[in-house]
Amino acid sequence: MNWRVQFAPEALDQLQSIEKRIANAGAPMTAERYVNSIVDFCMKLQTFPARGVARDDLLPGLRVTHFRKRTIIAYTMEKEVVSIVGIFYGGQDYEAALTLDEDQ
């Protein structure tokens, strides 16, 4: 079964921020390739979305997985849809960010 992958607006904003951060460090081509690789990785969740670690303690149904040791991808799975809810780069405190989102 293939799932559909969708990105929350916040996740898209986070991808843009990651690209800007890397580009501003002097590597615009690397930034673009890195972000494209993240998107490709997320799209592969279509075939095996349960690969991440369950984090129901943060949000019901939340799963997280790592990408290249520096990026955490947070997502939910429901009704054959994988929703990318956050992409956290370089040690960002994803637990606090997702807990704040839930409280709002």
DSSP file (Angstrom, degrees, kcal/mol; ACC not computed):
  #  RESIDUE AA STRUCTURE BP1 BP2  ACC     N-H-->O    O-->H-N    N-H-->O    O-->H-N    TCO  KAPPA ALPHA  PHI   PSI    X-CA   Y-CA   Z-CA
    1    1 A M              0   0    0      0, 0.0     2,-0.5     0, 0.0    79,-0.0   0.000 360.0 360.0 360.0 132.0    0.0    0.0    0.0
    2    2 A N        -     0   0    0     46,-0.1     2,-0.2    78,-0.0    45,-0.2  -0.852 360.0-151.1 -99.7 134.0    1.3    3.4   -0.9
    3    3 A W        -     0   0    0     43,-2.2     2,-0.4    -2,-0.5    78,-0.2  -0.627  17.7-117.3 -95.5 158.0    0.6    6.3    1.4
    4    4 A R  E     -a   81   0A   0     76,-2.7    78,-3.6    -2,-0.2     2,-0.5  -0.814  25.2-145.6 -94.7 137.7    0.2   10.0    0.2
    5    5 A V  E     +a   82   0A   0     -2,-0.4     2,-0.3    76,-0.2    78,-0.2  -0.894  20.3 176.4-106.8 131.4    2.8   12.4    1.7
    6    6 A Q  E     -a   83   0A   0     76,-2.9    78,-3.2    -2,-0.5     2,-0.5  -0.977  21.0-137.6-132.8 149.3    1.8   16.0    2.5
    7    7 A F  E     -a   84   0A   0     -2,-0.3    78,-0.2    76,-0.2    76,-0.1  -0.901  17.1-130.8-107.8 128.4    3.8   18.8    4.1
    8    8 A A     >  -     0   0    0     76,-2.8     4,-2.0    -2,-0.5     3,-0.5  -0.414  29.7-111.3 -67.3 151.9    2.3   21.1    6.6
    9    9 A P  H  > S+     0   0    0      0, 0.0     4,-2.3     0, 0.0     5,-0.2   0.868 119.9  55.8 -53.9 -36.9    2.9   24.8    5.9
   10   10 A E  H  > S+     0   0    0      1,-0.2     4,-2.2     2,-0.2    77,-0.2   0.887 105.5  51.0 -63.6 -38.7    5.2   24.9    9.0
   11   11 A A  H  > S+     0   0    0     -3,-0.5     4,-2.2    73,-0.3    -1,-0.2   0.895 109.2  50.5 -66.6 -39.4    7.3   22.1    7.6
   12   12 A L  H  X S+     0   0    0     -4,-2.0     4,-2.0     2,-0.2    -2,-0.2   0.905 110.2  50.2 -64.2 -40.4    7.7   23.9    4.2
   13   13 A D  H  X S+     0   0    0     -4,-2.3     4,-2.2     1,-0.2    -2,-0.2   0.899 109.1  52.1 -62.0 -40.3    8.7   27.1    6.1
   14   14 A Q  H  X S+     0   0    0     -4,-2.2     4,-2.5     2,-0.2    -2,-0.2   0.884 106.4  53.3 -65.4 -38.4   11.3   25.0    8.0
   15   15 A L  H  X S+     0   0    0     -4,-2.2     4,-2.3     2,-0.2    -1,-0.2   0.918 109.3  49.1 -61.2 -42.6   12.7   23.6    4.8
   16   16 A Q  H  X S+     0   0    0     -4,-2.0     4,-2.5     1,-0.2    -2,-0.2   0.905 110.7  50.5 -62.7 -41.2   13.1   27.2    3.5
   17   17 A S  H  X S+     0   0    0     -4,-2.2     4,-2.6     2,-0.2    -2,-0.2   0.899 109.5  50.5 -64.3 -40.6   14.9   28.2    6.7
   18   18 A I  H  X S+     0   0    0     -4,-2.5     4,-2.3     2,-0.2     5,-0.3   0.934 111.2  48.6 -62.1 -45.6   17.2   25.2    6.5
   19   19 A E  H  X S+     0   0    0     -4,-2.3     4,-2.7     1,-0.2    -2,-0.2   0.926 112.9  47.5 -62.1 -44.3   18.1   26.1    2.9
   20   20 A K  H  X S+     0   0    0     -4,-2.5     4,-3.0     2,-0.2    -1,-0.2   0.918 110.6  52.3 -61.9 -43.5   18.7   29.8    3.8
   21   21 A R  H  X S+     0   0    0     -4,-2.6     4,-0.8     1,-0.2    -2,-0.2   0.922 114.5  40.9 -60.9 -45.7   20.9   28.8    6.8
   22   22 A I  H  <>S+     0   0    0     -4,-2.3     5,-1.3     2,-0.2     3,-0.5   0.906 115.7  50.6 -70.4 -41.2   23.1   26.6    4.8
   23   23 A A  H ><5S+     0   0    0     -4,-2.7     3,-1.9    -5,-0.3    -2,-0.2   0.904 107.2  53.9 -62.9 -41.3   23.2   29.0    1.8
   24   24 A N  H 3<5S+     0   0    0     -4,-3.0    -1,-0.2     1,-0.3    -2,-0.2   0.722  98.0  64.7 -66.8 -20.5   24.2   31.9    4.1
   25   25 A A  T 3<5S-     0   0    0     -4,-0.8    -1,-0.3    -3,-0.5    -2,-0.2   0.452 131.1 -93.3 -79.9   0.3   27.1   29.8    5.4
   26   26 A G  T < 5S+     0   0    0     -3,-1.9    -3,-0.2    -4,-0.1    -2,-0.2   0.634 101.4  99.0 102.6  16.7   28.5   30.0    1.9
   27   27 A A     >< +     0   0    0     -5,-1.3     4,-2.5    -4,-0.2     5,-0.2  -0.495  30.4 157.3-135.1  67.4   27.1   26.9    0.3
   28   28 A P  H  > S+     0   0    0      0, 0.0     4,-2.1     0, 0.0    -5,-0.2   0.871  79.5  48.2 -62.6 -37.4   24.0   27.7   -1.8
   29   29 A M  H  > S+     0   0    0      2,-0.2     4,-2.3     1,-0.2     5,-0.2   0.901 112.5  49.1 -69.5 -39.3   24.3   24.6   -4.1
   30   30 A T  H  > S+     0   0    0      2,-0.2     4,-2.8     1,-0.2    -1,-0.2   0.897 109.1  54.1 -63.6 -40.3   24.8   22.3   -1.0
   31   31 A A  H  X S+     0   0    0     -4,-2.5     4,-2.4     2,-0.2     5,-0.2   0.933 109.5  46.5 -59.3 -48.0   21.8   23.9    0.6
   32   32 A E  H  X S+     0   0    0     -4,-2.1     4,-2.4     1,-0.2    -1,-0.2   0.925 114.3  47.3 -62.8 -44.9   19.6   23.2   -2.4
   33   33 A R  H  X S+     0   0    0     -4,-2.3     4,-2.1     2,-0.2    -1,-0.2   0.900 111.7  51.1 -63.8 -40.4   20.8   19.6   -2.7
   34   34 A Y  H  X S+     0   0    0     -4,-2.8     4,-2.0     2,-0.2    -2,-0.2   0.938 111.9  45.4 -63.7 -47.2   20.4   19.0    1.1
   35   35 A V  H  X S+     0   0    0     -4,-2.4     4,-2.3     1,-0.2    -1,-0.2   0.907 112.0  52.1 -64.9 -41.1   16.8   20.3    1.1
   36   36 A N  H  X S+     0   0    0     -4,-2.4     4,-2.5    -5,-0.2    -1,-0.2   0.886 108.4  52.3 -61.0 -37.6   16.0   18.3   -2.0
   37   37 A S  H  X S+     0   0    0     -4,-2.1     4,-2.5     2,-0.2    -1,-0.2   0.879 107.4  51.7 -66.3 -37.8   17.4   15.2   -0.3
   38   38 A I  H  X S+     0   0    0     -4,-2.0     4,-2.6     2,-0.2    -2,-0.2   0.942 110.8  47.8 -61.8 -46.9   15.2   15.8    2.7
   39   39 A V  H  X S+     0   0    0     -4,-2.3     4,-2.5     1,-0.2    -2,-0.2   0.923 111.6  50.2 -61.1 -44.8   12.1   16.1    0.5
   40   40 A D  H  X S+     0   0    0     -4,-2.5     4,-1.3     1,-0.2    -1,-0.2   0.916 110.4  50.4 -58.9 -43.4   13.1   12.9   -1.3
   41   41 A F  H  < S+     0   0    0     -4,-2.5     3,-0.4     1,-0.2     4,-0.4   0.921 110.4  49.5 -60.9 -44.8   13.5   11.1    2.0
   42   42 A C  H >< S+     0   0    0     -4,-2.6     3,-1.7     1,-0.2    -1,-0.2   0.898 106.6  55.5 -61.6 -40.6   10.1   12.3    3.1
   43   43 A M  H >< S+     0   0    0     -4,-2.5     3,-1.5     1,-0.3    -1,-0.2   0.792  97.2  64.7 -64.9 -26.3    8.5   11.1   -0.1
   44   44 A K  G >X S+     0   0    0     -4,-1.3     3,-1.2    -3,-0.4     4,-0.8   0.619  80.4  80.6 -72.3 -11.1    9.9    7.6    0.6
   45   45 A L  G <4 S+     0   0    0     -3,-1.7    -1,-0.3    -4,-0.4    -2,-0.2   0.626  72.6  82.8 -67.0 -10.8    7.7    7.4    3.6
   46   46 A Q  G <4 S+     0   0    0     -3,-1.5   -43,-2.2     1,-0.2    -1,-0.2   0.868  97.8  36.0 -57.0 -38.1    5.0    6.5    1.1
   47   47 A T  T <4 S+     0   0    0     -3,-1.2    -1,-0.2     1,-0.2    -2,-0.2   0.727 135.8  15.4 -95.7 -22.7    6.1    2.9    1.1
   48   48 A F    ><  +     0   0    0     -4,-0.8     3,-1.2     1,-0.1    -1,-0.2  -0.464  64.7 160.8-149.4  71.4    7.1    2.4    4.7
   49   49 A P  G >   +     0   0    0      0, 0.0     3,-0.8     0, 0.0    -3,-0.1   0.721  67.8  69.2 -70.8 -20.5    5.7    5.2    6.9
   50   50 A A  G 3   +     0   0    0      1,-0.2     4,-0.1    -5,-0.1    -5,-0.0   0.318  68.5 101.1 -82.2  12.1    6.0    3.3   10.2
   51   51 A R  G <   +     0   0    0     -3,-1.2    -1,-0.2    -6,-0.1    13,-0.0   0.756  66.0  82.4 -68.7 -22.9    9.8    3.4   10.1
   52   52 A G  S <  S-     0   0    0     -3,-0.8     2,-0.5     1,-0.1    13,-0.2  -0.135  90.5 -95.2 -76.5 175.4   10.0    6.2   12.6
   53   53 A V  E     -B   64   0A   0     11,-3.1    11,-2.0     1,-0.0     2,-0.2  -0.789  39.6-115.6 -93.5 130.8    9.9    6.1   16.3
   54   54 A A  E     -B   63   0A   0     -2,-0.5     9,-0.3     9,-0.2     3,-0.1  -0.455  30.8-179.7 -66.6 133.8    6.5    6.6   17.9
   55   55 A R    >>  +     0   0    0      7,-3.2     3,-1.9     4,-0.2     4,-1.7  -0.408  22.5 148.8-131.3  55.4    6.4    9.8   20.1
   56   56 A D  T 34  +     0   0    0      1,-0.3    -1,-0.1     2,-0.2     7,-0.1   0.690  66.2  73.7 -62.3 -17.6    2.8    9.7   21.4
   57   57 A D  T 34 S+     0   0    0      1,-0.2    -1,-0.3    -3,-0.1    -2,-0.0   0.755 105.6  35.6 -67.5 -22.9    4.2   11.4   24.5
   58   58 A L  T <4 S-     0   0    0     -3,-1.9    -2,-0.2     1,-0.4    -1,-0.2   0.870 138.8  -9.7 -93.8 -48.5    4.5   14.6   22.5
   59   59 A L  S >< S-     0   0    0     -4,-1.7     3,-2.0     3,-0.1    -1,-0.4  -0.985  81.9 -95.4-148.8 141.5    1.5   14.4   20.2
   60   60 A P  T 3  S+     0   0    0      0, 0.0    -4,-0.1     0, 0.0    -3,-0.1  -0.408 110.9   7.8 -60.6 128.7   -1.0   11.5   19.6
   61   61 A G  T 3  S+     0   0    0      1,-0.3    16,-0.6    -2,-0.1     2,-0.2   0.480  93.0 148.4  81.5   2.7    0.1    9.6   16.5
   62   62 A L  E <   - C   0  76A   0     -3,-2.0    -7,-3.2    -7,-0.2     2,-0.3  -0.468  22.2-177.4 -74.4 140.7    3.5   11.4   16.1
   63   63 A R  E     -BC  54  75A   0     12,-2.9    12,-2.9    -9,-0.3     2,-0.4  -0.967   6.5-160.5-130.4 150.0    6.5    9.6   14.7
   64   64 A V  E     +BC  53  74A   0    -11,-2.0   -11,-3.1    -2,-0.3     2,-0.3  -0.972   9.1 178.0-130.7 148.7   10.0   10.9   14.3
   65   65 A T  E     - C   0  73A   0      8,-1.9     8,-3.1    -2,-0.4     2,-0.3  -0.969  24.6-120.0-142.8 157.5   12.9    9.8   12.1
   66   66 A H  E     - C   0  72A   0     -2,-0.3     2,-0.5     6,-0.2     6,-0.2  -0.733  14.3-159.8-101.9 148.1   16.4   11.1   11.5
   67   67 A F  E >> S- C   0  71A   0      4,-3.0     4,-1.6    -2,-0.3     3,-1.1  -0.980  74.9 -25.4-127.5 118.1   17.9   12.3    8.3
   68   68 A R  T 34 S-     0   0    0     -2,-0.5     2,-0.3     1,-0.3     4,-0.1   0.800 105.0 -79.3  48.7  38.9   21.7   12.4    8.0
   69   69 A K  T 34 S+     0   0    0      2,-0.2    -1,-0.3     1,-0.2     3,-0.1   0.240 128.2  67.0  65.0 -13.4   22.2   12.8   11.7
   70   70 A R  T <4 S+     0   0    0     -3,-1.1    20,-2.5    -2,-0.3    21,-0.5   0.493  90.3  61.8-114.9  -6.4   21.4   16.5   11.7
   71   71 A T  E  <  -CD  67  89A   0     -4,-1.6    -4,-3.0    18,-0.2     2,-0.5  -0.974  57.5-160.3-130.2 135.5   17.8   16.6   10.8
   72   72 A I  E     -CD  66  88A   0     16,-3.0    16,-2.9    -2,-0.4     2,-0.5  -0.955   8.6-157.3-113.3 130.3   14.7   15.3   12.6
   73   73 A I  E     -CD  65  87A   0     -8,-3.1    -8,-1.9    -2,-0.5     2,-0.4  -0.934   6.8-163.4-108.8 123.1   11.5   14.7   10.6
   74   74 A A  E     +CD  64  86A   0     12,-3.0    11,-2.1    -2,-0.5    12,-1.7  -0.901  21.5 155.0-108.1 133.0    8.3   14.7   12.6
   75   75 A Y  E     -CD  63  84A   0    -12,-2.9   -12,-2.9    -2,-0.4     2,-0.3  -0.972  31.1-139.9-152.6 163.7    5.1   13.3   11.0
   76   76 A T  E     -CD  62  83A   0      7,-2.0     7,-2.5    -2,-0.3     2,-0.4  -0.870  13.0-144.9-122.6 160.6    1.8   11.6   11.6
   77   77 A M  E     + D   0  82A   0    -16,-0.6     2,-0.3    -2,-0.3     5,-0.2  -0.994  30.0 149.7-128.0 126.8    0.0    8.8    9.8
   78   78 A E  E >   - D   0  81A   0      3,-2.3     3,-1.2    -2,-0.4    -2,-0.1  -0.913  65.4  -8.4-159.6 131.0   -3.7    8.7    9.3
   79   79 A K  T 3  S-     0   0    0     -2,-0.3     3,-0.1     1,-0.3    -1,-0.0   0.893 127.5 -51.2  50.6  49.9   -6.0    7.3    6.7
   80   80 A E  T 3  S+     0   0    0      1,-0.2   -76,-2.7   -77,-0.1     2,-0.4   0.715 115.1 116.2  62.6  24.3   -3.2    6.5    4.2
   81   81 A V  E <   -aD   4  78A   0     -3,-1.2    -3,-2.3   -78,-0.2     2,-0.6  -0.990  52.3-156.2-124.2 127.5   -1.8   10.0    4.5
   82   82 A V  E     -aD   5  77A   0    -78,-3.6   -76,-2.9    -2,-0.4     2,-0.7  -0.912  14.3-161.3 -97.8 118.8    1.7   10.8    6.0
   83   83 A S  E     -aD   6  76A   0     -7,-2.5    -7,-2.0    -2,-0.6     2,-0.8  -0.902   9.7-147.6-106.5 113.9    1.6   14.4    7.2
   84   84 A I  E     +aD   7  75A   0    -78,-3.2   -76,-2.8    -2,-0.7   -73,-0.3  -0.708  23.2 173.5 -78.4 112.7    5.1   16.0    7.7
   85   85 A V  E     +     0   0A   0    -11,-2.1     2,-0.3    -2,-0.8   -10,-0.2   0.639  58.8   5.9-100.0 -16.7    4.4   18.3   10.6
   86   86 A G  E     - D   0  74A   0    -12,-1.7   -12,-3.0   -76,-0.1     2,-0.4  -0.957  45.6-161.2-166.9 147.1    8.0   19.5   11.3
   87   87 A I  E     - D   0  73A   0     -2,-0.3     2,-0.5   -14,-0.2   -14,-0.2  -0.960  20.7-169.0-132.9 112.9   11.6   19.4   10.0
   88   88 A F  E     - D   0  72A   0    -16,-2.9   -16,-3.0    -2,-0.4     2,-0.4  -0.901   4.0-165.1-114.9 127.6   14.1   20.3   12.6
   89   89 A Y  E >   + D   0  71A   0     -2,-0.5     3,-0.7   -18,-0.2   -18,-0.2  -0.853  55.6   4.2-118.0 142.8   17.8   20.9   11.8
   90   90 A G  T 3  S-     0   0    0    -20,-2.5    -1,-0.2    -2,-0.4   -19,-0.1   0.840 127.8 -42.3  63.1  41.8   21.0   21.2   13.7
   91   91 A G  T 3  S+     0   0    0    -21,-0.5    -1,-0.2     1,-0.2   -20,-0.1   0.618  83.1 164.5  85.4  11.5   19.9   20.4   17.2
   92   92 A Q    <   -     0   0    0     -3,-0.7     2,-1.7     1,-0.1    -1,-0.2  -0.337  49.3-109.6 -59.9 146.3   16.7   22.4   17.3
   93   93 A D     >  +     0   0    0      1,-0.2     4,-2.1     2,-0.1     5,-0.2  -0.591  44.4 171.7 -82.3  85.2   14.5   21.3   20.3
   94   94 A Y  H  > S+     0   0    0     -2,-1.7     4,-2.7     1,-0.2     5,-0.3   0.836  73.1  60.0 -66.4 -31.9   11.8   19.6   18.3
   95   95 A E  H  > S+     0   0    0      2,-0.2     4,-2.0     1,-0.2    -1,-0.2   0.942 109.1  42.0 -62.0 -46.9   10.2   18.2   21.5
   96   96 A A  H  > S+     0   0    0      2,-0.2     4,-2.6     1,-0.2    -1,-0.2   0.914 114.4  52.1 -65.5 -42.5    9.6   21.7   22.9
   97   97 A A  H  X S+     0   0    0     -4,-2.1     4,-2.1     1,-0.2    -2,-0.2   0.914 112.8  43.8 -62.3 -43.4    8.5   23.0   19.5
   98   98 A L  H  X S+     0   0    0     -4,-2.7     4,-1.7     2,-0.2    -1,-0.2   0.843 112.9  51.9 -73.4 -32.0    5.9   20.3   19.1
   99   99 A T  H  X S+     0   0    0     -4,-2.0     4,-1.6    -5,-0.3    -2,-0.2   0.896 110.1  49.0 -68.6 -40.2    4.7   20.6   22.7
  100  100 A L  H  X S+     0   0    0     -4,-2.6     4,-1.1     1,-0.2    -2,-0.2   0.910 108.3  54.2 -63.5 -41.8    4.2   24.3   22.2
  101  101 A D  H  < S+     0   0    0     -4,-2.1     3,-0.5     1,-0.2    -1,-0.2   0.890 108.3  49.6 -58.9 -40.0    2.3   23.7   19.0
  102  102 A E  H  < S+     0   0    0     -4,-1.7    -1,-0.2     1,-0.2    -2,-0.2   0.857 107.9  53.6 -67.9 -35.3   -0.1   21.4   20.8
  103  103 A D  H  <        0   0    0     -4,-1.6    -1,-0.2     1,-0.2    -2,-0.2   0.681 360.0 360.0 -73.9 -18.1   -0.7   23.9   23.6
  104  104 A Q     <        0   0    0     -4,-1.1    -1,-0.2    -3,-0.5    -2,-0.2   0.475 360.0 360.0 -83.4 360.0   -1.7   26.7   21.2
